[in-house]
């Protein structure tokens, strides 16, 4: 594989690298959402194979989220007990998914005389469906804080453990961090305030994604130069987003970003369905 930063550079690549910054900005502002854009950017703008893109997404999102989590650590806005409880089942399932489940999916999911579903198209449609679900979580205006918080004495840690395991499979399959699921769970079932939920979510996403990526190192050829450059742009974005979040609440931007993700998800479904 040639280094993408140095060869065949075109307008789509330029837009893709700009999008890398926006991915980081989104993660810094709202603690999620940006990762849901990483795979489409890598596939449609950079031109990387969908399966490899899910692997690259884990690295980009993981490293970027780790840097973002560090800024929240300095502000003491991370609940480490909850992060560990959520992460243990999650990183076990994400590693096993990347190491065994994804490679076990056949290249041709279904085939008859006139209709073939390839693994690559299946992954992208699955990812687009996830995007539409994520958009709903971001568009909904109902607040997840204040009087709706559960009693901290009856926090559902069993539910968090189960959700962590499920999220690990989801993250491992499509390469998304899952912040749009983690943050509501941390608020509703762990009793965390919004800012603490965002910081804790970034730490969980970082752990899940980077551990999941380790399952791919021996499976795929990794273009480290490209990953380093793309991740650096995303890291610059998350540092910017985290700084801006001290002045602009992420909740005010979430609905607009949600509509954007919804449109992208619908567009991907339409594009991939035409190829079946």
C-alpha positions as CSV (number, residue, x, y, z in Angstrom):
1,X,0.0,0.0,0.0
2,X,1.4,3.4,-0.9
3,X,1.4,6.2,1.6
4,X,-1.8,8.2,1.1
5,X,-0.3,11.4,2.3
6,X,2.2,11.5,-0.5
7,X,0.5,9.9,-3.5
8,X,-2.6,10.3,-5.6
9,X,-3.6,13.4,-3.6
10,X,-6.8,15.1,-4.9
11,X,-9.6,17.4,-3.8
12,X,-11.4,14.5,-2.1
13,X,-8.4,13.8,0.0
14,X,-8.1,17.5,1.0
15,X,-11.7,17.5,2.1
16,X,-11.0,14.2,4.0
17,X,-8.2,15.8,6.0
18,X,-10.3,18.8,6.8
19,X,-13.0,16.4,8.0
20,X,-10.4,14.8,10.3
21,X,-10.2,18.1,12.1
22,X,-14.0,18.2,12.4
23,X,-14.1,14.7,13.8
24,X,-11.8,15.8,16.6
25,X,-13.8,19.0,17.2
26,X,-17.0,16.9,17.6
27,X,-15.4,14.5,20.1
28,X,-14.1,17.5,22.1
29,X,-17.4,19.3,22.1
30,X,-19.9,16.6,22.8
31,X,-17.8,13.5,23.7
32,X,-19.0,11.5,20.8
33,X,-20.4,11.7,17.3
34,X,-17.1,12.4,15.6
35,X,-16.2,8.7,15.4
36,X,-19.4,7.9,13.5
37,X,-17.9,10.1,10.7
38,X,-14.5,8.5,10.6
39,X,-15.3,5.4,8.5
40,X,-17.3,7.3,5.8
41,X,-14.5,9.9,5.5
42,X,-11.9,7.1,5.1
43,X,-14.0,5.2,2.6
44,X,-15.6,7.9,0.4
45,X,-13.1,10.7,0.6
46,X,-9.7,9.0,1.2
47,X,-10.6,5.9,-0.8
48,X,-9.7,3.1,1.7
49,X,-11.3,-0.3,1.8
50,X,-14.3,-0.4,4.2
51,X,-12.9,-3.3,6.3
52,X,-9.5,-1.6,6.6
53,X,-11.3,1.7,7.3
54,X,-13.0,0.2,10.4
55,X,-9.5,-0.7,11.6
56,X,-8.0,2.7,10.9
57,X,-11.0,4.3,12.6
58,X,-10.3,2.5,15.8
59,X,-6.8,3.9,15.9
60,X,-7.7,7.4,14.9
61,X,-10.7,7.6,17.3
62,X,-8.8,5.8,20.1
63,X,-5.7,8.1,20.0
64,X,-7.8,11.2,19.6
65,X,-10.1,10.3,22.4
66,X,-7.1,9.5,24.7
67,X,-5.7,13.0,24.1
68,X,-9.2,14.5,24.8
69,X,-9.6,12.4,27.9
70,X,-6.3,13.8,29.2
71,X,-7.7,17.3,29.1
72,X,-10.7,16.2,31.1
73,X,-8.3,14.5,33.6
74,X,-6.7,17.8,34.3
75,X,-10.1,19.3,35.0
76,X,-11.0,16.3,37.3
77,X,-14.0,15.5,35.1
78,X,-13.5,11.7,34.8
79,X,-15.1,9.0,37.0
80,X,-12.5,6.3,36.9
81,X,-14.5,3.7,38.8
82,X,-17.3,3.9,36.2
83,X,-14.8,4.0,33.3
84,X,-13.1,0.8,34.5
85,X,-16.4,-1.0,35.2
86,X,-17.7,-0.1,31.7
87,X,-14.4,-0.8,30.0
88,X,-13.5,-4.3,31.2
89,X,-16.4,-6.2,29.4
90,X,-16.2,-3.7,26.5
91,X,-12.5,-4.1,25.7
92,X,-12.7,-7.9,26.0
93,X,-15.6,-8.1,23.5
94,X,-14.1,-5.5,21.1
95,X,-10.8,-7.4,21.0
96,X,-12.4,-10.7,20.4
97,X,-14.7,-9.2,17.7
98,X,-11.8,-7.7,15.8
99,X,-9.6,-10.7,16.2
100,X,-12.1,-13.5,15.4
101,X,-15.6,-12.3,14.5
102,X,-14.8,-9.8,11.7
103,X,-12.3,-12.0,10.0
104,X,-14.8,-14.9,10.1
105,X,-17.4,-12.9,8.2
106,X,-17.4,-14.3,4.6
107,X,-16.5,-12.0,1.7
108,X,-19.8,-12.8,0.1
109,X,-22.7,-12.6,2.6
110,X,-25.4,-13.7,0.2
111,X,-25.5,-14.7,-3.4
112,X,-28.1,-15.8,-6.0
113,X,-28.4,-15.4,-9.8
114,X,-29.0,-11.7,-9.8
115,X,-28.2,-10.5,-6.3
116,X,-24.9,-10.5,-4.3
117,X,-24.2,-8.9,-0.9
118,X,-20.5,-8.4,-0.3
119,X,-18.9,-8.1,3.1
120,X,-17.7,-4.5,2.4
121,X,-21.2,-3.3,1.4
122,X,-22.8,-5.1,4.4
123,X,-20.4,-3.4,6.8
124,X,-21.1,0.1,5.3
125,X,-24.9,-0.4,5.4
126,X,-24.7,-1.6,9.0
127,X,-22.6,1.4,9.8
128,X,-25.1,3.7,8.1
129,X,-27.9,2.2,10.2
130,X,-25.8,2.9,13.3
131,X,-25.4,6.5,12.1
132,X,-29.2,7.0,11.9
133,X,-29.6,5.7,15.4
134,X,-26.8,8.0,16.6
135,X,-28.4,11.0,14.9
136,X,-31.7,10.4,16.9
137,X,-29.7,10.3,20.1
138,X,-28.1,13.7,19.2
139,X,-31.2,15.3,17.8
140,X,-33.5,14.6,20.7
141,X,-34.0,17.7,22.9
142,X,-35.0,16.0,26.1
143,X,-32.4,16.7,28.7
144,X,-30.5,13.8,30.4
145,X,-29.5,15.7,33.5
146,X,-31.0,17.5,36.4
147,X,-34.0,15.9,38.3
148,X,-34.0,12.9,35.9
149,X,-30.8,11.5,37.4
150,X,-31.2,8.2,39.3
151,X,-30.4,7.8,43.0
152,X,-26.6,7.2,43.1
153,X,-27.2,4.5,45.7
154,X,-29.1,2.4,43.2
155,X,-26.9,2.9,40.2
156,X,-27.4,0.0,37.7
157,X,-23.8,-1.3,37.4
158,X,-25.0,-4.6,36.0
159,X,-26.7,-2.7,33.2
160,X,-23.5,-0.7,32.6
161,X,-21.5,-4.0,32.5
162,X,-23.9,-5.6,30.0
163,X,-24.0,-2.4,27.8
164,X,-20.2,-2.3,27.9
165,X,-20.0,-5.9,26.4
166,X,-22.6,-5.1,23.8
167,X,-20.9,-1.9,22.8
168,X,-17.6,-3.7,22.5
169,X,-19.1,-5.9,19.8
170,X,-20.6,-2.9,18.0
171,X,-17.3,-1.0,18.2
172,X,-15.3,-4.0,17.0
173,X,-17.6,-4.6,14.0
174,X,-18.0,-1.1,12.6
175,X,-15.1,0.8,14.1
176,X,-17.2,3.5,15.9
177,X,-16.4,4.6,19.4
178,X,-20.1,4.6,20.6
179,X,-20.0,7.9,22.5
180,X,-23.6,8.5,21.5
181,X,-24.6,5.4,23.5
182,X,-22.0,5.7,26.3
183,X,-22.9,9.2,27.4
184,X,-26.6,8.7,28.0
185,X,-25.8,5.4,29.8
186,X,-23.4,7.2,32.1
187,X,-25.9,9.9,32.9
188,X,-29.0,7.7,33.3
189,X,-27.4,4.7,35.0
190,X,-24.3,6.0,36.7
191,X,-25.6,9.3,37.8
192,X,-22.8,11.4,36.2
193,X,-23.1,15.0,35.3
194,X,-22.8,15.9,31.6
195,X,-19.2,17.2,31.7
196,X,-18.1,14.2,33.7
197,X,-20.0,11.8,31.4
198,X,-18.2,13.4,28.4
199,X,-14.7,13.0,30.0
200,X,-15.4,9.4,31.1
201,X,-16.9,8.6,27.7
202,X,-13.7,9.7,26.0
203,X,-11.6,7.5,28.3
204,X,-13.8,4.5,27.6
205,X,-13.7,5.1,23.9
206,X,-10.0,5.4,23.9
207,X,-9.5,2.1,25.8
208,X,-12.0,0.2,23.6
209,X,-10.8,1.6,20.3
210,X,-7.0,1.1,20.9
211,X,-7.4,-2.4,22.3
212,X,-9.6,-3.3,19.3
213,X,-7.0,-1.9,17.0
214,X,-4.4,-4.2,18.4
215,X,-6.4,-7.2,17.2
216,X,-5.9,-5.9,13.6
217,X,-2.1,-5.3,13.6
218,X,-1.4,-8.8,12.5
219,X,-4.3,-8.9,10.1
220,X,-3.9,-5.8,8.0
221,X,-1.0,-3.9,6.5
222,X,-1.0,-0.6,8.5
223,X,0.0,2.6,6.7
224,X,1.5,4.3,9.8
225,X,2.5,7.5,8.0
226,X,-1.0,8.1,6.9
227,X,-2.5,7.2,10.3
228,X,-0.1,9.5,12.0
229,X,-0.9,12.4,9.8
230,X,-4.7,11.9,9.8
231,X,-4.7,11.3,13.6
232,X,-2.6,14.5,14.2
233,X,-5.3,16.5,12.4
234,X,-8.0,14.9,14.5
235,X,-6.0,15.5,17.7
236,X,-5.7,19.2,16.8
237,X,-9.5,19.2,16.3
238,X,-10.2,17.6,19.7
239,X,-8.0,20.1,21.5
240,X,-9.8,22.9,19.8
241,X,-13.2,21.3,20.6
242,X,-12.3,20.8,24.2
243,X,-11.2,24.4,24.5
244,X,-14.4,25.7,22.9
245,X,-16.5,23.5,25.1
246,X,-15.5,25.7,28.1
247,X,-17.5,28.5,26.4
248,X,-20.1,26.8,24.3
249,X,-22.1,23.9,25.8
250,X,-21.9,20.8,23.5
251,X,-25.7,20.3,24.0
252,X,-26.4,23.4,22.0
253,X,-24.5,22.0,19.0
254,X,-25.6,18.4,19.2
255,X,-29.0,18.6,17.4
256,X,-27.5,20.3,14.3
257,X,-24.7,17.8,14.2
258,X,-27.3,15.1,14.6
259,X,-29.2,16.2,11.5
260,X,-25.9,16.2,9.5
261,X,-25.2,12.6,10.6
262,X,-28.7,11.6,9.7
263,X,-28.3,12.9,6.2
264,X,-25.0,11.2,5.8
265,X,-26.4,7.9,7.1
266,X,-29.3,8.0,4.7
267,X,-27.0,8.9,1.8
268,X,-24.7,6.0,2.6
269,X,-27.6,3.6,2.7
270,X,-28.9,4.8,-0.7
271,X,-25.4,4.6,-2.3
272,X,-24.6,1.1,-1.0
273,X,-28.1,-0.3,-1.8
274,X,-27.6,0.8,-5.4
275,X,-24.5,-1.5,-5.5
276,X,-26.3,-4.6,-4.4
